[in-house]
Amino acid sequence: MWFLIILLTTEILTLVVIRQHFYDRSWMRYYLVITLNSILSIWLWILWFETVSYNGIFDEPAHIWMIMSLAGMISGVVIPRVIVALFHFTGVALRRKAGGHSRILTNTGMTISMILFLVVLSGSLFGKFNVKTDRITVRTEGSNPRLNGLKIVLISDLHLSSFYHHKDFVIKVMNRINQEKPDLLINTGDFVSFGWREFGKFDTILRIAKGKYGNYAVMGNHDFGTYHPYYTEADMKNNFLLMNKLITSSGYIVLNDESALVRIGDTKIALAGVMTKGSFPKIIYGDLKKALSGTDTSELKILLAHDPNQWRKEVTGNTDIDLTLSGHTHGMQIGILSKRIKWSPAKYFYPNWNGLYKAGEQYLIVNRGLGVLGIPFRVCMPPEITVITLRTD
């Protein structure tokens, strides 16, 4: 109910602002702005009605897509309308004796709102599809020379419902991964946002991408149904079993607090995977000791850990793990990435939020993810395929 009140209030106030600011100055501008505003309103109200009137199963891909689209409209339309109203009626208050409003303040509010709208629009239409391939070299001096040049492709956080209408895009990404000819394909979880039904038929698409020595994955906290509003304890257990089945049918070996030994020539790599449950800040890590069991004969140990914070808390200085691969942060889907500046609000929650980090002889690589969560856009924080090359010389 409160959200409906907000929508109605912003709708009415926006019409008042448009009339007071444009009606007596230019009829052409007035009717143009009214038309554009009406189109956005119709779109917004249709999304709102479809979302609140939905009576199907919560984690159906179409429903999650509607929720995200509505969040996008709130970010790109409702919030800008609030900004315009604040600036305009501040001007009205300042000129209450003389009457009218401050055109400078109203124009300023409209300019800020238009910029915000365009940022959200571009992030939705282009930003979230602008996949970047980040190439990282990790030097593991002293390792078996056979591992020199070993190529690992890391992806994470697909949140598959965000590609509900874009299966062709995911196919292109999988083919792009194959073009890298990876020796290992690693996925560090969050295949879905709420529940197993979001997977849809993406398992057949994800199978396209293959590593020479196999595909390996762990489950992220969203994969456990943590955020599903209607799951009982029994539902979450069932969700866990179904997610394992779906990830396996996608071509991955799922590591649930366990390890796999990959033989490459006369050497062995240990891939250990830990489960990640809970929600921030109460993230629950899987059993790392159990996951490392049986890996002592390997020459290189790689850990798949969804949350990068686990690296500092449990890995560095406490284990002989050489390389940890993570995701989870998304780079908050907004920030600045350039050769000189690397910033995101994610840094205040995850000190190691993107790229390569080193502590002694132990490495961490954090992937920004491929999908989106919560809001259906990315702003200067492109989705990522990470290509990791090992060097032993």
N, C-alpha and C positions, 0 to 999 in steps of 0.2 A: 504493500500500500504506500509506504513512504517513497518508494522509487517512482510510483505513478504520480504522486504529488509533485516530486521534483521535475519530472518530465512535463507535466502540465504547466507548472510555474515558469519553467524556462521557455516553454512554447509561447505563453502569453506575454512574458516580458520581452522576448525577442521581437514579437509583432509590434509591441509598443515602441521599442527602440527604432525599428525600421520606419514606422510612421512618423515619429517625431524628428528623425534625422534626415529623411529623404523626401517626405510627402510635399512639403512646401518649396523644396529646392529644385527637384527634377522628377517629373512624373515617369520619364523613361527609366531612370535609375531605380525609382521606387518600385515599379512593376517588375523590373529585371531582378532586383534583390528579393522581392516577394516570391517570384517564380522559383528562383534557386533555393530559397529557404523552404518553400513548399515541397519541392522534390526531396530534399533531405528529410523533412518531417514525415513524408509518406513512407520513405524507406525505413526511417527509425521506428515508426509506429507499427509497420508490418513486422519487423524483426521482434519488437517487444511483444506483440500479440502472439506470434508464432511460438515464442519462447515460453511465455507464461501459460499459454493454453495447451502446451504439449503434455500429453498424458501417456506417453509410451515409456519404454525402458530408458532410464537415465543415461546410461553410457553408450547408447546408440551413436554412431559417428555423426549422423545428421544433427542430433540434438547438441552434441558438444560443439560442433561447428557453429550452430546458431548462437550458443552462449558466447563463443569467442567473437563472433561477428557483432553481437550486441555490445560487447565490451569495446570493440573497435569504434562503434558509433558513439558510445559514451565518450571515448577519448577524443574523437575527431569532430563531434558535433555538440554534444551536451556541455562538455567542459568549455569549449570556445564560446558557447552562448552565455554561460555563467560569467566568463571574463568580460564579454561585451556589456552585459547588464551591469556588472560592478563598475566598470569605467563610466558608462553612460549615466547611471543614477547617482554616482559620485559627483559628476558634473552638474546634475540637476540640483543636488543638495547644496553645492557650492554657489549656485546661482539662484537660490530660492527666493531672494529678495527681488532680483532683477527679472526673474522668470526665464524660461527656456532651459537650455543645457549647454555644456561646454563642447563645442564641436571638436576641439583638439583632443579632449579626453576620449570622446566617442570614437574618433578616427584612430586613435592610438589603440583602443581596445579591439577595434575591428581588424587592425593590422596584425596585432598579436594573435588574434583568433584565426585569421586567414593563414598565417604562417603555421600555426599548430595544426590546422586542418590539412594543409598540404604536406606537412611532415608525416602525419598519420597515414594519409592517402598513399604517399610514395612508399612508405615503409610497408604498407599492406600489399600494394600492387607489384613493387619491385624489390624492396629491401629484404623481405623474407625468402625471396627466390634467388638472391644474388650470392650463390654458393661460391666460397673461396677455397682454394686448395692451399693450405699452409704446409710448407715443407720444413722439416726439422731433422737435424743430424744429431745423433746421440753417440758419443764416443765411449765405448766400453773396453778400454785398453786392457790387454792381457787375455781377452776372451779368445776362444777358438777362431782361427782365421777363416774357418768355413762360414762364420756368422758375419763376416765383413760384407757389407752391401745388402744385408737382409732388409727387406722392405715390409713395414707394417703400416696398414691403413687403419686409422682409428676414426670411428663415427660414434655419435651418441645422441641421446635425447631427441628421438624422431617425433614423439608425440603425434602418432599417425593420424589422428582425427584432424589435425591442422592441414592435412593434404587430402581431405575428403573429396574435393572437386579437382584434385590435381594429381591423379595417379600417373599421368604421362610424365609429369615432372619427376616423380620418384623413380620411374623407370630410367629416365635420363641420368639421374644421379647414380643409380646402380651401375649403369653402363660406363659412366665416367670413372667409377671406382675400378672396374675391370680394366680400363685403359691403363691404369697405373701398374697392372700386373703384380698385385700384392702377394707376398709370401704368406702373410697372415692378415686376416680381416678381424678386427676387434670392435665390439659394440659394448659400450659401458652403460647401457640401460635407459630406462624411461621410454619404452616403446609406446606407451599409452599415457594418458593423463588421469583417468579415473578408473576404468575397468576394462576387462578383456574384450568386450564387444567392439571397442574402438579399433581393434586390429582389422576388422572387416576381412577383406580378402588380400590384404597386403602381404601375407606370407608368401604367396606365389611371386610377388614382385621382388621382395627382399632376397629371394633365392637366386636372383640373377647375379648378384655380386658374390664372388668367390675368391678365397685365398688359396694359394698353391698348397699350403699345409693345413688348411682348414679355417673355419670361421668360429670364433668364440665370443661368448657374451655373458654378462651378468645382468641381474635385475636391479633397476633403480627403485627408489622409494615409491614412485607413482605406480609402478608395475604391481605393487602388492595391494592395490585398492585402498590405499591410505586415505585418499581424498574423496572416495565415493560416499555421498551423504546417506545412503540407505543400506550399506553393507552391514550385515551382522558378522560375528566372528566366524560362523560357518561359511558365509558368503566369501569372506576374505581367504579362507583356506581353499575353497573351490576356485577362486580367482587365481591363486598361486599355481594350482595344478594346471588350469587351462592356459595361463600365460606361459608356463614351461612348455606345454605342448605346442602352442602357437609359435614360440620363438624357435623351438626345435624344427618345426615344419618350415621355418624360414631359412633353414640351412645352417643354424648355429648349434654348437655344443654349449649348453648352459652350465655355468660353473656356480653352483650354490654352496658356498663355503667349501669348495673342493678344488682340486688341481688336475691338470692334464700335462703329460710329458710329450713334447713334440720332438721327434727325432729328425735331425737335419744332417745327413751324412753320418759322421762318427761322433756327433755331439748332440746333446739334448737341451731343449729349452723348457723350463717349467712355467706354465701359465696357471696362476692361482687366481681364483675369483671369489670375492666376498659379497654377500647380499647387503643391501642398504634399505632400512625401513624407517618409519617415523616421518616427522615433518620438522622443518627448521623452527626453533633451534634444537629440538629434541630428536636429533637423528640417531638411529640405532644401527650400529655396525655389526656385521656378521662376525663369525668366529675366525679370526685371522690365523690363529695357531692351527686350527683344523684345516683351513684352506692350504696351508703350507706343508701339511703332512705328506711325506713321500716325495718331497722335491729336493732332497739333499744330494742326489746324484746328478743334478742338472748343473750346467756350466753358466746358465743365465736365468735369473728369476724375474718374471714380469707379473705384476699384480694388476688385476682389473678391479678397481674400486670406484664406484659411482661418485661418491662425494670426495672432492680433493682435500677437504679438511682432515680426512683420515690419515693422509700422508704424514702430516706434522704430528698428529696425536699418537699414531700407533706404529708407523713404518720407520721413519728416520731415526737412526741411532738404536733402534730396538730389533731390527731384522737385517738380514743380508739380501733383501730385495733390491735388485739393480734398477728396475724401471717400474714406475706406477703410472697407469693410464686411467684418466677420470673424465668426467663431464659435469653434468648437474647444474652449473652456474648460468648457462646461456649467455654469459656476459650481461645478464639482466636485459638482453635484447635492445639495449640502448647504451651509447657511449661514444668514445672516440678511438679509432684505431688507425694509426699512421706510423710512419717510420720513426717519428720523433715523439709522438704522444700516444700513450696506451692507457686509457682510463675508462672505468665503468663504475657505477654505484655498487656493482658486485664486489668490488675490492673491500668494502666495509663489512661484508659478511663472509667473504672468502678471500683471504690474503693471497692465495694462489688461485687466481680465477681464470687465467687463459694463457696458453703457451707453455714454454719450457722453464722449469725451475730445477735447481740443484742444491743438494745439501751433502757435502762431502763427496762421496762417489755414488750417491743415490739420486736418481732423476724422477721428476714428475712432469707429465704432460697433460694439460687440461684442454679438452675440446669444447668449443662454444655450442655444439649441438647443431642439428639440422632442422628441427621443427621449432614451433613456437608454443608458448604456454600462457594462458591468461589473456593476453592481448595478441591480436592476430597480425602483429607487425614487428619489424626490426628497424632500428634507426642507427645507422653507422655502426652496426654490430652484426656483420653478415654471418649466415650459417657457414659451417666449416666441415671440410674433409681434411683430416690431418694425415700427411704422408711422412712416416718416420723411417729414416735410414740409419742402420747401425754401422758404426765404424770401429774396427778393432785394432787398427794400425796407429 
